[in-house]
Amino acid sequence: MQVKRLVTARGVCFLNGRLLCARQIHSEQNGKINEFWSTPGGKLDPEEDILSCIKREMVEETGIEPTVGDLLYVQQYNDGTYEYIEFFFNVENPEDYRKIDLSKTTHGETEIANIDFIDPKNNFILPKFLSETNIENDINSKKTKIFNYL
């Protein structure tokens, strides 16, 4: 069986030592809520550029348009069904995300159970590297880190 490749874009919205993360609702799994947190973002549409993708996904899930900054991380992994290539961009306007009203989003109420700024060191976040790296230093260094789990 050939593995399909998916490309995703995600926002790293970091404020006062906390990372904006969501717990997703899975409609294909009878509304099951993820046990883990993840940063907002999603799959690149056909012929969509990566910066348009991150802006669209952040607006769909939060109702707030990001000011997209540097590319912080690239992650590649295979879950057995898909090979993912994920691009994580710094969101330069994190203060705008302090109050998110999911009822004012196109996808928030159907896809997100919880969204909040959380401590990345003390919560179950995927990908795991977000709990292990120093996000503030990574933002300030302006150097992209690559994580490969193939």
C-alpha positions as CSV (number, residue, x, y, z in Angstrom):
1,M,0.0,0.0,0.0
2,Q,1.4,3.4,-1.0
3,V,1.3,6.0,1.8
4,K,-0.4,9.3,0.9
5,R,1.4,12.6,1.7
6,L,-0.3,15.5,3.4
7,V,1.2,18.9,3.8
8,T,-0.1,21.0,6.7
9,A,0.6,24.5,8.1
10,R,0.3,25.4,11.8
11,G,0.5,28.5,13.8
12,V,2.8,28.9,16.8
13,C,1.0,31.6,18.9
14,F,3.2,32.1,22.0
15,L,2.4,34.5,24.8
16,N,3.8,34.9,28.3
17,G,5.3,31.3,28.3
18,R,2.1,29.8,27.0
19,L,1.2,28.3,23.6
20,L,-2.2,28.6,21.9
21,C,-3.5,25.0,21.5
22,A,-6.7,23.2,20.8
23,R,-8.2,19.9,21.5
24,Q,-9.9,18.6,18.3
25,I,-13.3,16.9,17.9
26,H,-13.2,14.0,15.5
27,S,-16.5,13.7,13.5
28,E,-15.3,10.4,11.9
29,Q,-14.9,8.9,15.4
30,N,-18.4,9.8,16.8
31,G,-17.3,13.2,18.2
32,K,-14.4,11.8,20.2
33,I,-12.2,14.5,21.7
34,N,-8.4,14.2,21.4
35,E,-6.6,13.6,24.6
36,F,-3.8,15.8,23.4
37,W,-3.5,19.4,22.5
38,S,-2.2,20.7,19.1
39,T,-1.5,24.1,17.6
40,P,-4.1,25.5,15.2
41,G,-3.7,24.7,11.5
42,G,-4.5,22.2,8.9
43,K,-4.1,20.7,5.5
44,L,-3.0,22.5,2.4
45,D,-5.6,22.6,-0.3
46,P,-4.7,21.8,-3.9
47,E,-2.8,24.7,-5.6
48,E,-2.9,26.7,-2.3
49,D,0.3,28.4,-1.2
50,I,1.6,27.6,2.3
51,L,1.1,31.2,3.7
52,S,-2.5,31.3,2.4
53,C,-3.1,28.0,4.1
54,I,-1.9,29.1,7.5
55,K,-4.0,32.3,7.4
56,R,-7.1,30.4,6.2
57,E,-6.7,27.7,8.8
58,M,-6.2,30.1,11.7
59,V,-9.2,32.2,10.7
60,E,-11.4,29.0,10.2
61,E,-10.4,27.8,13.7
62,T,-10.1,31.0,15.7
63,G,-11.9,33.7,13.8
64,I,-8.7,35.8,14.0
65,E,-6.3,36.6,11.1
66,P,-2.7,35.9,12.0
67,T,0.3,38.1,11.2
68,V,2.5,35.3,9.9
69,G,6.2,35.5,10.8
70,D,9.2,33.2,10.4
71,L,9.0,29.5,9.7
72,L,10.0,28.0,13.1
73,Y,9.8,24.3,12.6
74,V,9.3,21.6,9.9
75,Q,8.2,18.2,11.0
76,Q,8.0,15.0,8.8
77,Y,6.4,11.8,10.1
78,N,4.5,8.8,9.0
79,D,1.5,7.4,11.0
80,G,1.1,4.3,8.8
81,T,-1.7,5.8,6.7
82,Y,-0.2,9.2,5.8
83,E,3.2,10.8,5.6
84,Y,2.9,14.3,7.0
85,I,5.0,17.3,6.3
86,E,4.1,20.1,8.7
87,F,5.3,23.7,8.6
88,F,5.0,25.7,11.9
89,F,5.0,29.5,11.5
90,N,5.4,32.1,14.2
91,V,2.2,34.1,14.8
92,E,3.4,37.7,15.5
93,N,0.1,38.9,17.0
94,P,-0.5,36.5,19.8
95,E,-2.3,39.1,22.0
96,D,-5.2,39.1,19.5
97,Y,-5.9,35.5,20.4
98,R,-6.5,36.0,24.1
99,K,-10.3,35.9,23.6
100,I,-11.5,33.4,21.0
101,D,-15.3,33.1,20.3
102,L,-15.7,29.8,18.6
103,S,-19.3,30.7,17.6
104,K,-17.8,33.4,15.3
105,T,-15.7,30.9,13.4
106,T,-16.5,28.7,10.4
107,H,-15.0,25.5,11.8
108,G,-14.4,26.2,15.5
109,E,-17.6,24.8,17.0
110,T,-17.6,21.6,14.9
111,E,-13.9,20.8,15.1
112,I,-12.6,22.2,18.4
113,A,-13.6,21.2,22.0
114,N,-11.2,23.6,23.8
115,I,-8.8,26.3,22.7
116,D,-6.6,28.2,25.1
117,F,-3.1,29.3,25.9
118,I,-1.5,26.4,27.8
119,D,1.8,25.7,29.4
120,P,3.6,23.5,26.8
121,K,5.9,21.9,29.5
122,N,3.0,20.6,31.6
123,N,0.4,19.5,29.1
124,F,0.2,16.6,26.6
125,I,0.9,18.4,23.3
126,L,1.6,16.8,19.9
127,P,3.9,17.1,18.3
128,K,6.0,16.2,21.3
129,F,8.9,18.5,20.4
130,L,6.7,21.5,21.3
131,S,6.9,20.4,24.9
132,E,10.6,19.8,24.8
133,T,12.0,22.9,22.9
134,N,12.3,26.4,24.2
135,I,9.7,28.1,22.0
136,E,10.7,31.6,23.0
137,N,14.4,31.0,22.2
138,D,13.4,29.4,18.9
139,I,11.3,32.5,18.0
140,N,14.2,34.8,18.8
141,S,16.8,32.8,17.0
142,K,15.1,33.0,13.6
143,K,16.5,29.6,12.7
144,T,14.2,26.9,11.5
145,K,14.4,23.5,13.3
146,I,13.7,20.3,11.4
147,F,12.2,17.2,13.1
148,N,12.2,14.0,11.1
149,Y,10.5,10.9,12.4
150,L,10.5,8.6,9.4
